[in-house]
């Protein structure tokens, strides 16, 4: 069930790590909280900015990234410098149904994910 739901994550766009502006935009991030996978939608201040196409670590595509990881993301629908800026804080966009499922399987989440989930629910 954990594989079918978007999990909470917060990430920071790393300054000086924009490798491509658009089509797809490729840029470096640091995962500060949580768990990230391709196809998760990212939001900036509550507004969806786009969907992760691919995550790369050390030049190879990976299926997930966790807190503390520094990875490169590629996203089709954004333009760096317009939709997302260096230093921006982004979060995974959790739908109401994601939050319901995450509450049921809360025991399977990491501690940092639980804290971020509470923060998101209380907004």
N, C-alpha and C positions, 0 to 999 in steps of 0.2 A: 504494500500500500504506500510505503514511503517513496517508491519509485514513480508513482503516478501523480504525485502532488508537487507543486512548487514549494520549495523550502525557503525560509527567510535567509536573506544575506544582505550585507551592506558592504559597499566597496568604494574606493577612492581612485579617481583617475589620476595617474601619476604624471606629474609635470615633466616635460621633455620626452615623453614616451608616446607621441602620436606618430605612427609609422605610415599611416595613409589616411587622408581626409574623408574619403567617401567611396562608395561602390566597390567593395565594402570598406567602411571605416575600420581601421585596425589601430588599437591603442592599448597601452599598458595600464593595468589596475592592480591594486593591492586589496585582497579580501580582508576586511577588518573584522567582520562578524559573519559567521554562517557558512553556507554551502551553496555552490553555484554549478549549474549544468547548462549545456547548450539548449537552446529553445526557451529558456526562461526569459520572460519579459522584464525589462528594467525600467524603473521610474525615477524621476528627478522631482523632488518636492511633491510627490503624489501623482504626477502626470507621466503616463507611459511615454518613453522616448524611443523604444524599439525592442527588438528581440535578438538575443545572442545567437549568432550563426555558428561560431566555433570558438573554442578555448584552446590556446597553445601555451605550453610550458617548455622552456628550453628548446624551442623550435619544433616541437612535436605536438600534434593534436591530442588533447586529453578529454576524458568524459566528465571530469568534475574538478573543482577547485574548492579549497576550504580555507578558513581563517588563517592568515599568515602567508598564504601563497601570493606570489607576484606572477601574474599571467598576462597574456595578450588576448584581447577579445576582438572578434570581427563581427560587425553588425552592418546589415545592408541599408536600413532605412534612415540612417542618420548622417549628418555632416558634422565632423569635428570642427569646433570653433563657432558653430551655430547652435546645434541641438545640445551638444555636450562640450564643456570646456575643461581644460586641464585643472585638476584640483577639485572638480565636482564630486559630490557624494551621491552615489546611486544606490537604489535598493531593488530587490526583486519585487515585482508586483504580485501581491497575494490577493486572489479573489476570495470572496466570502466562503465559497465551498472549500477552498484550500485551507482556510483558517479552521473551519469545522473539522475537517479530517485531521489536521495537525493537532488539534486539541484532543482528539480521540487517541492518537498515537504519540502523544507528548513524551512518553517514557522512552521513545526511540530517538528523540532529538538530542543533539548535543546541548550543553548548558548555555553556550552563547546564543544558540538558535532559540532556546526557550525564552531568554531575556528579550531578544529582539521581537519575538512573536508577541510578548506581553506589551511591549512598547507600541507596536503596530496596532494591536487591538484597542489600546487606550487612546488612540488619536481621535 
